[in-house]
Amino acid sequence: MTATVIDGKQIAQQTRAEAATGALALRTSTGVIAHLAAVLVGEDPASAVYVRNKRVACENAGFKSTLHRLPASTGQAELLTLVQALNADSDVHGILVQLPLPKGIDTSLILDAILPSKDVDGFHPENVGLMQQGRPRFLPCTPAGVMRMLEVSGIETAGKHAVVIGRSDIVGKPMAALLAQKGADATVTICHSRTRDIGAFCREADILVAALGIPRFVQGDWIKPGAVVIDVGINRVGDKLMGDVDYLPAAEVASAITPVPGGVGPMTIAMLLANTLQAAIKLAGSHGR
């Protein structure tokens, strides 16, 4: 068996096109231009690339994009002041604080300070709670992107055993929650660094989501024949990007698999646009425009 490759670039392109159509309709009917404000603190090269890609995607979709660059020496109080100013700016619909933040800044404090109605990353505790209850305001972008990929690819989740490797607040936990929600209806197991015999759990997975950040951690012989493998990891090893799954042997066993790069990564930015558009539509509606 050779796995079908799930093309994240193509699905992301469709999602961005839908966001662009929605943004045009919003602008035409209300005059409101969907606006994402990004905050980048310090000079982390990977963060700079991510922010640039998000900005290009916004502009290509007809969104307004503003970047606030702050030096690594920025203090917590100064960053909080900026976030509060963006909260108060009715022209800004989505706020994204690029992670990681420099040492000495309390990440949770900063993310919690973002208005839930502008938290287009879906990290605020209020938005996490709404997601857990099955009535989300915004879905976290990467897990939402994975769900979109499964849907567009016609991959059934109901009644399937999904194994999620990783328990981060950004991917692992919300990914497990979305797969278990009514409508998705998967039976979900979460594995992590303290899981004993993790390979045994993986071999039982109909859908395996790897999101732990260790290159080629998931071995080919961990894959159940016919399983769907979603590789969320993006790891730079030398001059190459690779995922958390040992791709070639896994692709020989799986029925479908996401590549790295070109799999889940493009979906994260596409879903960020979808969330920002949703925030802009809600704000326009609340102002009676």
C-alpha positions in Angstrom: 0.0 0.0 0.0 1.2 3.5 -0.9 -0.6 6.3 1.0 -2.5 9.0 -0.7 -0.8 12.3 0.0 -3.1 14.9 1.6 -2.2 18.2 -0.1 -2.3 20.9 2.5 -1.2 23.6 0.0 -4.2 22.9 -2.2 -6.7 22.8 0.7 -5.2 25.9 2.2 -5.5 27.7 -1.1 -9.2 26.8 -1.2 -9.7 28.1 2.3 -7.8 31.3 1.7 -9.9 31.9 -1.5 -13.1 31.5 0.6 -11.7 34.0 3.1 -10.9 36.4 0.3 -14.5 36.1 -1.0 -15.9 36.7 2.4 -13.6 39.7 3.0 -14.7 41.3 -0.2 -18.4 40.7 0.6 -17.9 42.3 4.0 -16.1 45.3 2.6 -18.7 45.8 -0.1 -21.6 45.6 2.3 -20.3 47.4 5.3 -17.0 49.2 4.3 -15.2 47.1 7.0 -11.8 45.8 6.0 -10.8 42.7 8.0 -7.7 43.7 10.0 -5.1 41.4 11.7 -2.6 43.0 14.0 0.5 40.9 14.7 3.0 41.5 17.4 6.6 40.2 17.1 8.9 40.6 20.0 12.6 39.9 19.4 14.5 38.6 16.5 13.7 34.9 16.4 14.3 33.9 12.7 11.5 31.3 12.6 9.0 33.7 14.2 9.9 36.4 11.7 9.3 34.0 8.8 5.9 32.9 10.2 4.8 36.5 10.7 5.9 37.5 7.2 4.0 34.5 5.7 0.9 35.5 7.7 1.2 39.1 6.5 1.5 38.1 2.8 -1.5 35.7 3.2 -3.6 38.6 4.7 -2.7 41.0 1.9 -3.4 38.5 -0.8 -6.8 37.8 0.6 -7.7 41.5 0.8 -7.2 41.8 4.5 -5.4 44.7 6.3 -2.3 43.5 8.1 -0.3 45.5 10.6 2.9 44.3 12.2 4.2 45.7 15.5 7.9 44.8 15.9 9.3 45.2 19.4 12.9 44.6 20.5 13.9 41.6 22.6 14.5 44.0 25.5 10.8 44.9 25.6 9.4 44.6 29.1 6.2 42.8 30.1 4.4 46.1 31.0 5.2 47.6 27.6 3.9 44.6 25.8 0.7 44.6 27.9 0.2 48.3 27.1 0.4 47.5 23.3 -2.1 44.6 23.6 -4.5 46.9 25.5 -4.2 49.5 22.9 -5.0 47.0 20.2 -7.9 45.7 22.2 -9.3 49.3 22.3 -8.8 49.9 18.6 -12.1 49.2 16.8 -10.2 49.0 13.5 -8.4 45.9 14.7 -10.4 42.7 14.5 -7.7 40.1 15.3 -4.7 40.2 17.5 -1.8 37.7 17.2 1.1 37.7 19.5 3.8 35.5 17.9 5.3 32.9 20.2 7.7 32.2 21.7 8.1 35.4 23.7 11.5 36.4 25.2 12.4 35.1 28.7 11.1 37.3 31.4 7.7 37.7 29.8 4.8 35.7 31.2 3.2 34.2 28.0 0.0 33.3 29.7 -0.4 36.8 31.2 0.0 38.3 27.7 -2.3 35.9 25.9 -5.0 36.2 28.6 -4.9 40.0 28.1 -6.1 39.8 24.5 -9.8 40.4 24.2 -11.5 37.0 23.6 -13.4 38.5 20.7 -10.1 39.4 19.0 -8.2 36.2 20.1 -8.0 34.7 16.6 -5.4 32.2 17.7 -8.1 30.7 20.0 -5.7 30.6 23.0 -7.7 32.7 25.6 -9.2 30.6 28.4 -12.7 31.8 27.6 -12.3 30.6 24.0 -10.8 27.3 25.1 -13.8 26.8 27.4 -16.3 27.5 24.7 -14.5 25.1 22.4 -14.6 22.4 25.0 -18.3 22.9 25.4 -18.8 22.5 21.6 -19.9 26.1 21.0 -16.7 27.7 19.8 -16.1 31.4 19.1 -12.7 30.6 17.4 -11.0 27.3 16.9 -7.2 27.1 17.4 -5.8 27.4 13.9 -3.7 24.2 13.6 -6.2 21.7 15.0 -9.0 23.5 13.0 -6.8 23.1 9.9 -6.4 19.4 10.5 -10.2 19.0 10.9 -10.7 20.9 7.6 -8.1 18.6 5.9 -9.9 15.5 7.1 -13.3 16.9 6.0 -12.1 18.0 2.5 -10.3 14.7 2.0 -13.5 12.7 2.8 -11.9 11.0 5.8 -14.5 9.7 8.2 -13.8 10.2 11.9 -17.0 8.9 13.5 -16.4 5.7 15.4 -12.7 5.7 14.6 -9.9 5.4 17.1 -7.8 8.6 17.0 -4.5 8.8 18.8 -3.0 12.2 19.4 0.7 12.3 20.3 1.4 15.5 22.2 -0.6 17.4 24.9 0.3 21.1 24.2 -2.3 23.8 24.7 -1.7 24.9 21.1 -2.2 21.6 19.3 -2.4 18.4 21.3 -5.2 19.2 23.8 -7.5 21.1 21.4 -6.9 18.5 18.6 -8.1 15.7 20.9 -11.1 17.8 22.0 -12.2 18.5 18.4 -11.9 14.9 17.3 -14.1 13.8 20.3 -16.7 16.5 19.8 -20.2 15.5 18.7 -20.1 15.5 14.9 -16.6 14.3 14.7 -17.3 11.4 17.1 -13.9 9.8 17.3 -12.7 7.8 20.3 -9.6 9.6 21.3 -6.4 8.6 23.1 -3.8 11.2 24.1 -0.1 10.0 24.3 2.8 12.0 25.5 6.4 11.8 26.8 5.4 9.8 29.8 3.3 7.3 27.9 4.7 3.8 28.3 5.1 1.7 25.1 3.8 4.6 22.9 4.2 2.5 19.8 1.5 0.0 21.0 -1.0 2.8 21.2 -0.1 4.1 17.7 -0.5 0.7 16.2 -4.2 0.8 17.3 -4.9 4.2 15.7 -7.2 4.5 12.7 -6.2 8.2 12.7 -2.8 9.2 14.1 -1.9 12.8 14.8 1.7 13.4 15.6 2.3 16.8 17.3 5.3 16.5 19.7 8.2 18.3 17.9 10.7 15.4 17.7 11.9 14.7 14.1 11.0 11.2 12.8 9.8 10.1 16.3 6.9 8.0 14.9 8.3 4.9 13.2 6.9 3.2 10.2 6.2 0.0 12.0 4.0 1.9 14.5 1.4 2.6 11.8 -1.7 0.4 11.6 -2.2 -0.7 7.9 -4.6 1.6 6.3 -4.4 4.3 9.0 -4.6 8.0 8.3 -1.4 9.8 9.5 -1.4 13.6 10.2 2.0 15.0 10.8 1.9 18.3 12.6 5.6 18.5 13.4 7.9 20.9 11.6 11.5 20.3 12.6 14.6 21.8 11.0 17.4 19.3 10.8 20.4 20.8 9.1 19.0 22.4 5.9 16.0 20.2 5.8 12.5 20.4 7.2 11.0 17.1 8.4 8.0 16.1 10.5 7.5 14.0 13.6 6.8 10.9 11.4 9.4 8.8 9.6 7.6 9.6 6.3 8.7 7.1 3.7 8.1 3.9 5.7 4.9 5.3 7.2 3.6 6.1 3.7 4.1 2.5 2.6 1.6 1.4 5.3 -0.9 4.3 5.7 -3.9 4.9 3.5 -3.4 8.7 3.6 -0.6 10.9 5.0 0.4 14.6 5.2 3.8 15.6 4.0 6.2 18.0 5.7 6.5 20.6 4.3 3.2 21.2 2.4 0.8 19.4 4.8 -0.6 20.9 7.9 1.6 24.0 7.9 -0.2 26.0 5.2 -3.6 25.2 6.9 -2.6 27.1 10.0 -2.4 30.4 8.3 -5.5 29.7 6.2 -7.6 29.1 9.4 -6.1 32.3 10.9 -7.6 34.2 8.0 -11.0 32.4 8.5 -10.9 33.4 12.2 -10.0 37.0 11.5 -12.8 37.3 9.0 -15.2 35.8 11.5 -14.1 38.4 14.1 -14.5 41.2 11.6 -18.0 40.1 10.7 -19.1 39.8 14.3 -17.7 43.3 15.1 -19.4 44.8 12.1 -22.7 43.2 13.2 -22.3 44.5 16.7 -21.9 48.0 15.4 -25.1 47.7 13.3 -23.3 48.3 10.0 
